Amino acid sequence: MVFFLNKIGYIIQKYVFNFNYSIIKDYCGHGIGKRFHLLPNIMHYKNCFNHYIKLKKGMIFTIEPMLNIGSYKTILLNDNWTVITKDNSFSSQFEHTIGITDINFNIFTL
């Protein structure tokens, strides 16, 4: 079975919308290699980006959606690190690093 990278965002969005949450679109997961933040970007919502990239052995990337009770729109605070939602609603973020093998995948984070 062939699995394309943009399917990840589709699956996350489908699940999250069941709970009427929103997904922040300003930030995404990313590839991991000799450096930390590399292409490809991993969107956490239904999208047309990376629709041609097949998951294959050796790929390592993060999936790190930010889910919100309210709006998906964000504000970056003056410390240039902290992000809040524009409507100040509750938000949660988690991250997993995933590696693709010959027959499966490994999740490197707990």
Secondary structure, DSSP 4 states (H G I P E B T S, - for coil): ---BTTHHHHHHHHHHHTTT-EE-SS--EEE-SSSSSEEEEE-SSS-STTTTPBP-TT-EEEE--EEESS-S-EEE-TTSS-EEETT---EEE--EEEEE-SSSEEE---
